[in-house]
Amino acid sequence: MTKTFTPARPIWCAGCGDFGVQQALESAMKNLNIKPHNSVVIAGIGCSGSLQNNVRCYGYHALHGRVLPTATGAKLANSSLTVIGVGGDGDGYAIGGGHLVHTLKRNPSVTYIVMNNGTYGLTKGQASPTSPNGYGENNEEDLDPILLGMSIPGSSFLARGYTGQPAQLLDLTTSALEHAESGRGFAFLEVLSPCVTYNDTYREWRTDVYDVEQDADYNSSDKTAAFSRLMELREEGRLPIGLLYRGERVALEQTALNHDFPPLALQDIQPSKLMDKYQEAMKSFMR
């Protein structure tokens, strides 16, 4: 088993918010003593998809939009593995949007970090699902994935950070990893990560963000009240950041795995030891 890794050098533009996401992830993994050989980062397409090359652990570049089914499969195959999915708003909310809905519903113990810059930065700045009405030629309302997550009964951890507030982003990343590592289910962390080349939102987001952790009346464990407050903030044009919701749900791997057998990655698959099972399976098709 490989236990040493040589990360690649990031290829992002100077000032890209994704640098802050990588720094928070690396620091959180170090603080939680997550071993490189016991963890994997599964990435999507776009600028954010290169993050898996830069972190000192196993990395896998998934198909366009398929980060979450890949990450779920990895967790079910080896439940002791720390599985982290990363991607952008295009990869995660457009072609991957259906997978996000069902992963929130299924609640596997996987951490998913989405770098939201409100544009397709790698392909020259087209509108993404989170681009506001009026961005370029976009005449649609922007998708709010946190509100989407709040509407799904199975969701258990919803948070949003901002790369312009690195200390809080580190805390949120750590909390997300702890949630998944403790077997409590799916930890969804969206990070506002400006694209300085095609959608430089540092100035707007600096004033638009609203830290719910500074609001004494906000209760992240009361889903109904939190949902209502988040809707109010959206109507006011604010972007809520912080731990937005955390609840207790049964994790997917606790119910989906057959506990009479170890996970696939931990099974002894030497053919000589499985011959009887192979023959039994063949006979079942010949009856």
C-alpha positions, 0 to 999 in steps of 0.5 A: 500500500502506498503511504507517501504521496507527492502532490502536484503544484496548483494550476489556478490563477493567482487570487483564485478562491480555490487556494483557500479551499485547499489550504483549509482541507489540508489543515483540517486533515492534518489537525484531525490526524487523517492519514494520507493512505487512509483517505481519498479525494474524488474530484469532478471537472472544471478548475476545482477538479484539479484539487485532488492532484494537489493533496497528499492522499489518494486521488481520483478524477471522476467523470463529469458530474459523477463525483457523488456516486463514485464517492458513495461507492468508495465508502460502501466498498471500504467503510473505514476510508475517509472519502472526500468529494470536491468539485465546482458549481457546474459539475455539482449542480448542473450535470451532477445535480440529481446525484446531489439530491439523492446523496443528501437523501441517502446520507452516506458518511462522505464529505462533499466540498463544492467550490461555488464561483457562479461561473464556468471558469474553465470554459471562459465564463459562461453562466452556471446554475448559481449565476445570478439573473443578469450575469452575462445573458443569464435570465434565470434565477440562481440555484441555492443548494443549501435551501435545496438541502434543507428541503430534503428529509435525509440531510444531516449537515449543511454549511457554507463558507467563504474563502475571504474568511479563512479561519471560519472556513477551516472550522467548517471544513473540520466540522464537516470531516468530523461529521462524516468521520464519526459515521453520522452521514453526508457532510455538504459544505459549499464554499464561496470561492471567487473566480478572479478571471471571469467573475471576481466577486470578492467585493460583493461577497465581502458585504453580502455574506451573513454569518449565522454563527454571530446571530444568537437567535439562529438555531442550526439544529432546528431545521424548520426555524433555520429554513425560514431564516435562510429564506428571509436572508435570501429575500434580503439579498444576503448570503448566509455562511456558517454551520446552517444545519446539523441533524441526527440521521442514520448513515447509509452504510449502517443500513446498506451494508450486509454486516455478515460480510466485510466491505468489498475492499476488505474481503479476501478475493483469492479465487482458490478461496472463493471457488465454492461460492463461484460454483454455487452461483453458477448452479443457481443460474442453471436450475 
